[in-house]
Amino acid sequence: MGILSWIVMGLLVGIVAKIVMPGEDPGGFFLTVALGIGGAFVGGAVARFLGFGSFTGFNFGSFLIATGGAILILVLYRAARR
């Protein structure tokens, strides 16, 4: 995927992660995109570690893995803020 695809995927994943886990988190558009992109990297690394292979392209499986990674990052962020 190109950099623009990563940003679009990151935005979508970040929005879904914030919808799944609503709360009083500081940050706006850029933090949401960063959360989504980071989630894509974390989700991909975890999936590769568990033997699911690598995920490439903009598809439903990649979206679910990235969303799971973004939620994991959000949980860790909230735990660190306490």
Residue frames as qw, qx, qy, qz and C-alpha x, y, z in Angstrom:
[[0.000, 0.890, 0.457, 0.000, 0.00, 0.00, 0.00],
 [0.364, 0.528, -0.035, 0.767, 1.12, 3.53, -0.67],
 [0.194, -0.061, -0.491, 0.847, 1.46, 6.22, 1.96],
 [0.400, -0.127, -0.094, -0.903, -1.91, 7.74, 1.05],
 [0.711, -0.209, -0.604, -0.293, -3.57, 4.34, 1.51],
 [0.499, -0.136, -0.674, 0.527, -1.94, 3.98, 4.94],
 [0.056, -0.018, 0.273, -0.960, -3.26, 7.40, 5.97],
 [0.587, -0.156, -0.303, -0.734, -6.80, 6.64, 4.75],
 [0.719, -0.187, -0.669, 0.001, -6.73, 3.21, 6.41],
 [0.353, -0.043, -0.575, 0.737, -5.33, 4.80, 9.58],
 [0.283, -0.125, 0.079, -0.947, -8.08, 7.39, 9.65],
 [0.717, -0.186, -0.432, -0.514, -10.81, 4.77, 9.25],
 [0.690, -0.129, -0.666, 0.253, -9.26, 2.41, 11.79],
 [0.181, 0.054, -0.460, 0.868, -8.70, 5.22, 14.30],
 [0.464, -0.186, -0.063, -0.864, -12.32, 6.33, 14.00],
 [0.785, -0.191, -0.527, -0.264, -13.60, 2.77, 14.49],
 [0.554, -0.045, -0.647, 0.521, -11.33, 2.27, 17.51],
 [0.056, -0.093, 0.323, -0.940, -12.63, 5.49, 19.08],
 [0.639, -0.192, -0.255, -0.700, -16.23, 4.39, 18.41],
 [0.769, -0.135, -0.625, 0.017, -15.61, 0.96, 19.96],
 [0.580, -0.348, -0.463, 0.573, -13.88, 2.49, 23.00],
 [0.011, 0.828, 0.157, 0.538, -15.37, 5.96, 23.59],
 [0.625, -0.549, -0.308, 0.462, -13.90, 8.10, 26.29],
 [0.043, -0.993, 0.035, 0.102, -12.26, 11.37, 27.19],
 [0.783, -0.070, 0.230, 0.573, -9.06, 11.06, 25.19],
 [0.008, 0.805, -0.123, -0.580, -7.15, 14.18, 24.23],
 [0.297, -0.191, 0.706, 0.614, -6.33, 14.62, 20.60],
 [0.554, 0.538, 0.108, -0.626, -8.08, 15.30, 17.40],
 [0.811, 0.533, -0.097, -0.222, -7.73, 14.33, 13.78],
 [0.402, 0.657, -0.630, 0.098, -3.97, 13.76, 13.75],
 [0.321, -0.354, 0.804, -0.355, -3.97, 11.64, 16.90],
 [0.824, 0.207, 0.363, -0.382, -6.81, 9.55, 15.47],
 [0.739, 0.598, -0.298, -0.091, -4.84, 8.95, 12.26],
 [0.128, 0.601, -0.750, 0.246, -1.67, 8.16, 14.23],
 [0.602, -0.173, 0.659, -0.416, -3.61, 5.73, 16.41],
 [0.875, 0.363, 0.153, -0.280, -4.95, 3.97, 13.33],
 [0.587, 0.652, -0.477, 0.049, -1.60, 3.76, 11.56],
 [0.125, -0.502, 0.783, -0.347, 0.08, 2.54, 14.74],
 [0.756, -0.004, 0.503, -0.419, -2.71, 0.02, 15.15],
 [0.836, 0.493, -0.163, -0.177, -2.10, -1.26, 11.64],
 [0.359, 0.606, -0.679, 0.209, 1.57, -1.83, 12.43],
 [0.349, -0.325, 0.749, -0.460, 0.89, -3.42, 15.83],
 [0.836, 0.168, 0.304, -0.424, -1.96, -5.56, 14.51],
 [0.753, 0.549, -0.348, -0.095, 0.16, -6.71, 11.57],
 [0.153, 0.550, -0.766, 0.294, 3.08, -7.59, 13.83],
 [0.549, -0.165, 0.665, -0.478, 0.86, -9.55, 16.22],
 [0.872, 0.332, 0.094, -0.347, -0.84, -11.36, 13.34],
 [0.596, 0.591, -0.542, 0.039, 2.53, -12.25, 11.81],
 [0.119, -0.459, 0.784, -0.400, 3.80, -13.44, 15.21],
 [0.677, 0.006, 0.574, -0.460, 0.74, -15.69, 15.62],
 [0.367, -0.068, 0.861, 0.346, 1.31, -17.19, 12.18],
 [0.495, 0.667, 0.459, -0.314, -1.47, -15.54, 10.18],
 [0.607, 0.359, 0.374, 0.602, 1.03, -14.39, 7.56],
 [0.163, -0.239, 0.001, 0.957, 1.43, -10.88, 6.27],
 [0.282, 0.746, 0.581, -0.163, -1.48, -8.65, 5.34],
 [0.216, -0.178, 0.321, 0.905, -1.17, -6.43, 2.33],
 [0.091, -0.362, -0.613, -0.697, -3.68, -4.29, 0.58],
 [0.338, -0.066, 0.280, -0.896, -6.86, -2.61, 1.65],
 [0.528, -0.178, -0.751, -0.354, -9.16, -5.51, 2.48],
 [0.667, -0.586, -0.149, -0.436, -11.50, -6.60, 5.27],
 [0.885, -0.232, -0.283, 0.289, -8.94, -8.87, 6.98],
 [0.473, 0.238, -0.194, 0.826, -6.36, -6.09, 7.09],
 [0.264, -0.584, -0.057, -0.766, -8.99, -3.69, 8.41],
 [0.805, -0.518, -0.223, -0.185, -9.94, -6.04, 11.27],
 [0.804, -0.094, -0.246, 0.534, -6.32, -6.70, 12.22],
 [0.260, 0.378, -0.099, 0.883, -5.51, -2.97, 12.15],
 [0.474, -0.619, -0.131, -0.613, -8.60, -2.16, 14.22],
 [0.869, -0.406, -0.264, 0.103, -7.60, -4.75, 16.81],
 [0.644, 0.077, -0.195, 0.736, -4.13, -3.23, 16.97],
 [0.022, -0.520, -0.011, -0.854, -5.55, 0.28, 17.36],
 [0.685, -0.604, -0.197, -0.357, -7.81, -0.86, 20.19],
 [0.850, -0.227, -0.257, 0.400, -4.81, -2.51, 21.86],
 [0.396, 0.278, -0.125, 0.866, -2.84, 0.74, 21.58],
 [0.320, -0.598, -0.110, -0.727, -5.79, 2.69, 22.99],
 [0.821, -0.504, -0.264, -0.054, -6.09, 0.31, 25.96],
 [0.748, -0.085, -0.206, 0.625, -2.36, 0.61, 26.68],
 [0.158, 0.461, 0.000, 0.873, -2.50, 4.40, 26.32],
 [0.523, -0.641, -0.152, -0.541, -5.37, 4.67, 28.79],
 [0.865, -0.388, -0.254, 0.190, -3.63, 2.33, 31.24],
 [0.606, 0.114, -0.157, 0.772, -0.45, 4.41, 31.07],
 [0.057, -0.570, -0.067, -0.817, -2.37, 7.65, 31.69],
 [0.677, -0.632, -0.298, -0.231, -3.78, 6.35, 35.02]]
